[in-house]
Every structure is written in C-alpha cells, then in structure tokens.
Amino acid sequence: MNVDAPAPGADPPLRRPVVLVVDDTPANLTLLAQVLNRDYQVKIAINGRRALEIAGRSPPDVIVLDVMMPELDGYEVCRRLKADPLLADVPVLFLTALTRPEDETQGFRVGGADFIHKPFNPETVLARVATQLKLKVARDVLRDRNAHLGQALERRCREAERLRETTLFLMLGLAEFRDNETANHIKRTEEYVRTLASWYAARPGAPADLSAAAIDELAKAAPLHDIGKVAIRDAILLKDGPLSADEWASMKTHTVRGAELLQKAIDRLGHDAGPMLVYAKQIARHHHERWDGSGYPDGLAGEDIPLAARLMAVADVYDALTTARPYKPAWDHRAAMDCIVQGAGRHFDPVLVEGLRACEAAFVEIATELRDAGDDGSSPPPAP
C-alpha cells in the first residue's frame, strides 16, 4: 500500500513552488538546497547552460542565480531567460559576493529582481525568495485577470459589431424596398468611397484619424446615404416623370429625414453605435451640399462640409451619371468624368476631383465588375 497516497475524498496536496538554484560551487548548491527544501521543491544546476535547459523544460517559480560562473555568467543567463517569452516573468535573485553599485546596476539592467550577498544568511534567503514568490503570484493574478477582461472586451466588441451590422442590414433592406435603386448601386458607391478615401488618406497632410479602420467604417456607411428616402411618399419617390417644385422640395427632405433616423439609431445604441453610424449621419444629411455653398439642406460650403459627405458626393454623382435611370440613359466614363471635372470648385471638392482623376482606372473596374443586369454601358452619352 502506498502510504503517500491521499485518502479517498481528501483534497490533493498543494503544489509547492519550484526554486531553481544555480551555482558552480557544489557546497553552495548543497547548503541552499537544505535551506529551501523545507518550503519549496528545489532543482539545482551546476552551470548556466544547464540552468537554461532545466528552466526551458519546465519554468520554475523563482531562480536563485550565481553571478560569477565560467562560460555563461549569471548576467548572461538572466539576459537569455528574459529573452524567452515563457521564462521572462520568472523572478531572478542574483547570488553574489560582488558589492559594487555598478554590479547591482548591471544585474537590474538585465532583468534581475533582487540580490542575495555572499556569505548569505539562510533567513534572508528564505525571506527574499518568499517576497519574490508573492510578487509573482500577484503579477500572475493580474495578468490572468487582464487576459480575462481582454477576452470579455473582445466578445463585447464582436457583439457590438454584429449589432451594428444587423442595424445596417435592416436599414439597407428598408431603403432598397422603398427605392428603385439597385443593390449594385449600393455596392458600387461603397467601393467608390473606399477607393477615393484611401487615395485621400495617402496624401501628405491627410487627417491623422483617417486610418485604414476609419476608411472601412466610412465605406460601410456610404450605402446609407439615401436612407431618408424611406420617409418620402411613393407618389414622389417612384414617379417616372419630372417632379414639381413642391414634390422636389419634399424629395430634398430625405437628407434631413435620413440624418434624424440615424441619430435615433446612434442614441439607441449609445457607445455601441461606433463611427460607422456617425459617418452615415454625416453622409445622409450632407451628400447634396455643394463646395460653393449652393447645395442643401444646410448650404454648407468648402471644408465645412464633412469629408465623408464630400467623398460621397463624388461617388454618388459618378454612379448616377454612368448608370441608366428611368429618366436618362447611362453616360460613358469619359462624359461622366468631364462633367465632374467641370464641377470642381463649384459642386465638388477640387482635391477629391483630383483624386477621382488619379483613381479613374479603379472606378472603371468597379463599375464594370458591379454593372447592373441588362446595362451594357453602350448608351450614347448626352451632352453634359
């Protein structure tokens, strides 16, 4: 019968912390093992290379490391331990007869936690090992707690992203159901905005906050530019012929209606709304503003118009010109480009028109890949 086996139902014995003692003097190893054996599992190494092998197989809780050793001294062993991600958090107590301040400075510089000076007092060794173990336990608890909080935050962010994506999906579905625009129009304008924003962000002096992540959020917001049309009466929204003055005044309210609707979503979602809905609100309200201030609904001019809306204005007009609508055939790319270039400084931000010219090939590729069914792009362009 194994007398060391725990009784059935008894709690398993607590794991004793492991202390690795490294010294090239056998007498010191024996003495330290005797001092530490009472409270700890003790492993010993006669040189630095052996210490690295033992620690690499199973990281100890604390290392008591002699400084003056042949081949690899304690400082070099500590430096290699700290370079290993699995061993970097193991506290190292230097054991040394060196007493100069610069020796301790070097020890701390390579990552040591404390010093035990030779000849050592057994009680001092026990006290300093115990202190480092307590600190390590506290650090481990904090690290695990931070990891748990990080995982919880990541889950929360994923949930918020799914909520935003669901909100976007429902809003787009509602807009498509009411309007006669195609799903490809939504995809095209999103990619036009992404392309133009990426060009703008690469310019010298571009806003620092126009990061790749911000551009992605901005592009995702673009499809919501006409969400306010859900509030426009069918008789106006779906009318084949030209609108009367009163009907046109009503149609123009889709900008304000869309911004109000998106603001309600932002208020409802709170911190989970994210930048996408903020960009979407800017786009919905201001994508019909003009650079010279003659647009609607607020008559903003120049850079008072949010960048997201200025980007959308170029993308939306380009798409409207190059695709067939009930009231007009599709223009070819060159006619659409000429029209937009002529509007630089009046309708459009001139810098973004420059960007459109730089990104012509990408726009043509997007238009070709996401062409509407039945649109062969062969309709003759009317005079701009």
DRENVOPA-491818 format. One line per field, with one value per residue (C-alpha): residue number from 1; residue in one letter; x, y, z. Coordinates in steps of 0.02 Angstrom, whole numbers, padded with zeros to 5 digits. Each point is the difference from the previous one (the first is absolute). Layout:
N
k c(NUM;...)
r c(a;...)
x c(X;...)
y c(Y;...)
z c(Z;...)
This chain:
384
k c(1;2;3;4;5;6;7;8;9;10;11;12;13;14;15;16;17;18;19;20;21;22;23;24;25;26;27;28;29;30;31;32;33;34;35;36;37;38;39;40;41;42;43;44;45;46;47;48;49;50;51;52;53;54;55;56;57;58;59;60;61;62;63;64;65;66;67;68;69;70;71;72;73;74;75;76;77;78;79;80;81;82;83;84;85;86;87;88;89;90;91;92;93;94;95;96;97;98;99;100;101;102;103;104;105;106;107;108;109;110;111;112;113;114;115;116;117;118;119;120;121;122;123;124;125;126;127;128;129;130;131;132;133;134;135;136;137;138;139;140;141;142;143;144;145;146;147;148;149;150;151;152;153;154;155;156;157;158;159;160;161;162;163;164;165;166;167;168;169;170;171;172;173;174;175;176;177;178;179;180;181;182;183;184;185;186;187;188;189;190;191;192;193;194;195;196;197;198;199;200;201;202;203;204;205;206;207;208;209;210;211;212;213;214;215;216;217;218;219;220;221;222;223;224;225;226;227;228;229;230;231;232;233;234;235;236;237;238;239;240;241;242;243;244;245;246;247;248;249;250;251;252;253;254;255;256;257;258;259;260;261;262;263;264;265;266;267;268;269;270;271;272;273;274;275;276;277;278;279;280;281;282;283;284;285;286;287;288;289;290;291;292;293;294;295;296;297;298;299;300;301;302;303;304;305;306;307;308;309;310;311;312;313;314;315;316;317;318;319;320;321;322;323;324;325;326;327;328;329;330;331;332;333;334;335;336;337;338;339;340;341;342;343;344;345;346;347;348;349;350;351;352;353;354;355;356;357;358;359;360;361;362;363;364;365;366;367;368;369;370;371;372;373;374;375;376;377;378;379;380;381;382;383;384)
r c(m;n;v;d;a;p;a;p;g;a;d;p;p;l;r;r;p;v;v;l;v;v;d;d;t;p;a;n;l;t;l;l;a;q;v;l;n;r;d;y;q;v;k;i;a;i;n;g;r;r;a;l;e;i;a;g;r;s;p;p;d;v;i;v;l;d;v;m;m;p;e;l;d;g;y;e;v;c;r;r;l;k;a;d;p;l;l;a;d;v;p;v;l;f;l;t;a;l;t;r;p;e;d;e;t;q;g;f;r;v;g;g;a;d;f;i;h;k;p;f;n;p;e;t;v;l;a;r;v;a;t;q;l;k;l;k;v;a;r;d;v;l;r;d;r;n;a;h;l;g;q;a;l;e;r;r;c;r;e;a;e;r;l;r;e;t;t;l;f;l;m;l;g;l;a;e;f;r;d;n;e;t;a;n;h;i;k;r;t;e;e;y;v;r;t;l;a;s;w;y;a;a;r;p;g;a;p;a;d;l;s;a;a;a;i;d;e;l;a;k;a;a;p;l;h;d;i;g;k;v;a;i;r;d;a;i;l;l;k;d;g;p;l;s;a;d;e;w;a;s;m;k;t;h;t;v;r;g;a;e;l;l;q;k;a;i;d;r;l;g;h;d;a;g;p;m;l;v;y;a;k;q;i;a;r;h;h;h;e;r;w;d;g;s;g;y;p;d;g;l;a;g;e;d;i;p;l;a;a;r;l;m;a;v;a;d;v;y;d;a;l;t;t;a;r;p;y;k;p;a;w;d;h;r;a;a;m;d;c;i;v;q;g;a;g;r;h;f;d;p;v;l;v;e;g;l;r;a;c;e;a;a;f;v;e;i;a;t;e;l;r;d;a;g;d;d;g;s;s;p;p;p;a;p)
x c(00000;00065;00003;00027;-00164;-00135;-00153;-00153;-00095;00143;00057;00155;00160;00043;00136;00159;00084;00155;00165;00142;00170;00149;00180;00163;00054;-00075;00011;-00109;-00126;-00010;-00021;-00133;-00095;-00002;-00063;-00138;-00055;-00112;-00122;00038;00039;00182;00085;00186;00115;00190;00019;-00096;-00027;-00075;-00110;-00071;-00036;-00093;-00099;-00044;-00077;-00109;00005;00038;-00086;00162;00182;00145;00146;00185;00084;00182;-00004;00110;-00058;-00169;-00001;-00160;-00031;00003;-00111;-00125;00004;-00043;-00137;-00083;00010;-00107;-00187;-00033;00132;-00001;-00116;00101;00083;00189;00093;00185;00117;00167;00148;00013;-00049;00040;-00151;00038;-00014;-00176;-00042;00051;-00102;-00157;00033;-00005;-00162;00048;-00128;00113;00171;00056;00178;00127;00026;-00189;-00112;-00125;-00143;00040;-00004;-00170;-00071;00055;-00059;-00168;-00015;00033;-00125;-00135;00036;-00003;-00167;-00071;00066;-00070;-00170;00002;00055;-00136;-00130;00056;-00008;-00175;-00054;00081;-00097;-00161;00032;00036;-00165;-00091;00078;-00051;-00177;-00004;00066;-00134;-00130;00064;00004;-00178;-00055;00084;-00078;-00175;00021;00066;-00139;-00128;00080;00008;-00180;-00060;00117;00026;00190;00087;00101;00150;-00017;00026;00151;00076;-00013;00076;00151;00015;00004;00127;00113;-00009;00022;00154;00076;-00039;00076;00163;00024;00124;-00091;-00150;-00097;00090;-00164;-00036;00074;-00035;-00129;-00083;-00006;-00084;-00132;-00025;-00023;-00124;-00098;-00014;-00145;-00110;00013;-00181;-00077;-00111;-00097;-00099;-00094;-00045;-00171;-00006;-00087;00156;00136;-00059;-00062;00063;-00013;00078;-00048;-00098;00075;-00097;00045;00183;-00005;-00071;00130;00142;-00057;00068;00169;-00068;-00115;00145;00111;-00141;-00029;00186;00011;-00138;00101;00155;-00096;-00073;00165;00100;00183;-00034;-00047;00179;00070;-00093;-00169;00079;00074;-00167;-00091;00125;-00020;-00189;-00023;00138;00034;-00101;00096;00109;00176;-00059;-00140;-00145;-00051;-00126;-00062;00117;00091;00171;00152;00180;00076;-00149;-00078;00055;00131;-00111;-00136;00122;00063;-00176;-00049;00133;-00039;-00189;00003;00124;-00111;-00158;00078;00074;-00155;-00170;-00143;-00185;00028;00165;00114;00171;00143;00168;00148;00079;-00159;-00027;00180;-00015;-00159;00077;00163;-00101;-00085;00162;00000;-00187;-00089;00146;00153;00138;00124;-00120;-00026;00189;-00014;-00135;00114;00141;-00116;-00086;00058;-00063;-00170;-00019;00045;-00129;-00133;00036;00003;-00159;-00098;-00188;-00086;-00046;00114;00132;00062;-00029;-00127;00062;00043;-00105;00089;00049)
y c(00000;00174;00098;00162;-00015;00120;-00075;-00020;00164;00101;00161;-00023;00066;00179;00019;00065;00140;-00049;00090;-00027;00028;00031;00003;-00074;-00040;-00167;00052;00153;-00107;-00122;00137;00094;-00161;-00037;00176;-00002;-00181;00029;00110;-00027;-00126;00031;-00031;00028;00042;00002;00128;00125;-00111;-00137;00128;00056;-00180;-00036;00163;-00027;-00170;00061;00182;00014;00127;00084;-00014;00029;00033;00016;00143;-00059;-00159;-00062;00000;00085;00118;00041;00161;-00089;-00141;00129;00092;-00161;-00043;00169;-00019;-00157;00044;-00157;00047;00190;00014;-00117;00108;-00017;00026;00026;-00087;00090;00057;00157;00156;00144;00107;-00024;-00190;00018;00125;-00124;-00136;00105;00055;-00180;-00034;-00058;00024;00006;-00046;-00121;00036;-00133;-00059;-00014;-00013;-00145;00105;00138;-00125;-00067;00175;00063;-00155;00013;00183;-00034;-00142;00112;00132;-00130;-00068;00176;00033;-00166;00039;00173;-00072;-00132;00129;00115;-00144;-00042;00181;00009;-00153;00072;00165;-00091;-00095;00162;00083;-00146;00011;00188;-00027;-00130;00122;00138;-00117;-00056;00181;00039;-00153;00048;00181;-00046;-00126;00133;00126;-00124;-00052;00181;00066;-00053;00001;-00167;-00098;00024;00189;-00021;-00112;00112;00159;-00089;-00052;00171;00083;-00127;00029;00188;00006;-00112;00118;00150;-00083;-00031;00185;00105;00092;-00117;-00010;-00113;-00080;-00060;-00171;-00161;-00045;00171;-00017;-00170;00073;00148;-00114;-00109;00159;00053;-00116;00092;00165;-00005;-00086;00153;-00045;-00122;00153;00063;-00041;-00131;00121;00108;-00130;-00115;00132;-00031;00177;00162;00062;00158;00138;-00060;-00181;00046;00096;-00156;-00112;00107;-00032;-00177;00070;00066;-00150;-00119;00093;00000;-00186;-00037;00112;-00103;-00156;00081;00053;-00173;-00092;00123;-00050;-00149;00112;00016;00119;-00080;00073;00169;00002;-00060;00146;00124;-00078;-00012;00183;00082;-00100;00126;00151;00087;00067;00176;-00002;-00018;-00174;-00061;-00019;00117;00096;-00053;00047;-00059;-00099;00039;-00146;-00160;-00097;-00155;00097;00078;-00172;-00064;00146;-00049;-00186;00024;00118;-00108;-00151;00095;00060;-00167;-00106;00002;00079;00010;00180;-00021;-00125;-00043;00118;-00072;00023;00143;00105;-00028;00050;00158;00049;-00026;00087;00151;00000;00007;00151;00027;-00163;-00108;00014;00033;-00109;-00148;00032;-00012;-00164;-00062;00035;-00094;-00148;-00007;-00176;-00065;00085;-00078;-00170;00017;00058;-00147;-00134;00064;00046;-00011;-00143;00052;00152;-00022;00178;00032;00139;00157;00136;00157;00167;00043)
z c(00000;-00046;00164;-00097;-00094;00062;00084;-00113;-00009;00074;-00082;-00108;00078;-00044;-00130;00078;-00096;-00099;00032;-00122;00083;-00114;00064;-00061;00180;00060;00183;-00034;-00093;00145;00130;-00098;-00034;00187;00038;-00132;00004;00151;-00097;-00184;-00134;-00039;-00166;-00019;-00145;00005;-00141;-00103;-00152;00107;00085;-00168;-00047;00163;-00005;-00183;00035;00144;00057;00187;00112;00057;-00052;00121;-00117;00037;-00093;-00011;-00105;-00143;-00182;00032;00147;00094;-00094;-00168;00064;00064;-00166;-00093;00123;-00024;-00189;00009;00008;00105;00129;-00003;00150;00113;00135;00011;00165;-00029;00122;00006;00102;-00108;00095;-00118;-00049;-00185;00022;00069;-00136;-00133;00084;00001;-00178;-00065;00094;00175;00138;00154;00072;00135;00055;00049;00131;00012;00152;-00021;00070;-00124;-00143;00057;00024;-00171;-00092;00089;-00047;-00183;00000;00072;-00131;-00138;00059;00002;-00175;-00063;00074;-00079;-00167;00003;00049;-00139;-00123;00058;-00015;-00171;-00057;00071;-00088;-00163;00016;00037;-00152;-00110;00067;-00032;-00176;-00035;00067;-00114;-00149;00037;00013;-00166;-00082;00057;-00051;-00171;-00025;00042;-00117;-00145;00029;-00017;-00134;-00179;00016;-00024;00126;-00115;00015;00186;-00024;-00133;00102;00150;-00102;-00084;00171;00065;-00150;00008;00189;-00012;-00128;00110;00154;-00094;-00039;00100;00137;00000;00165;00124;00051;-00178;00037;-00095;00132;-00016;-00190;00019;00116;-00117;-00151;00094;00040;-00183;-00045;00127;-00093;-00060;00152;00025;-00158;00106;00062;-00175;-00071;-00138;-00117;00006;00026;-00140;-00122;-00178;-00062;00063;00173;00031;00107;00152;-00034;-00019;00165;00083;-00083;00067;00178;-00014;00057;00165;00024;-00024;00124;00128;-00022;00021;00152;00080;-00034;00074;00155;00018;-00018;00107;00011;-00112;-00146;-00059;-00130;-00146;00049;00036;-00175;-00068;00082;-00074;-00172;00007;00047;-00102;-00159;-00100;00067;-00130;00016;-00044;00131;-00123;00057;00129;00136;00096;-00135;00067;-00103;-00019;00141;00112;-00093;00090;-00097;-00001;-00089;-00125;-00044;-00019;-00113;-00128;00011;-00010;-00149;-00094;00025;-00045;-00163;-00054;00030;-00084;00096;-00045;-00054;-00096;-00086;00070;-00043;-00044;00117;-00096;-00005;00186;00037;-00104;00093;00172;-00047;-00058;00170;00099;00115;-00026;00035;00057;00111;-00129;00094;-00011;-00185;-00016;00094;-00118;-00148;00089;00034;-00171;-00038;00168;-00026;-00172;00070;00140;-00123;-00115;00136;00083;-00157;00015;-00090;-00176;00001;-00135;00018;-00185;00014;-00086;00123;-00012;00002;00179)
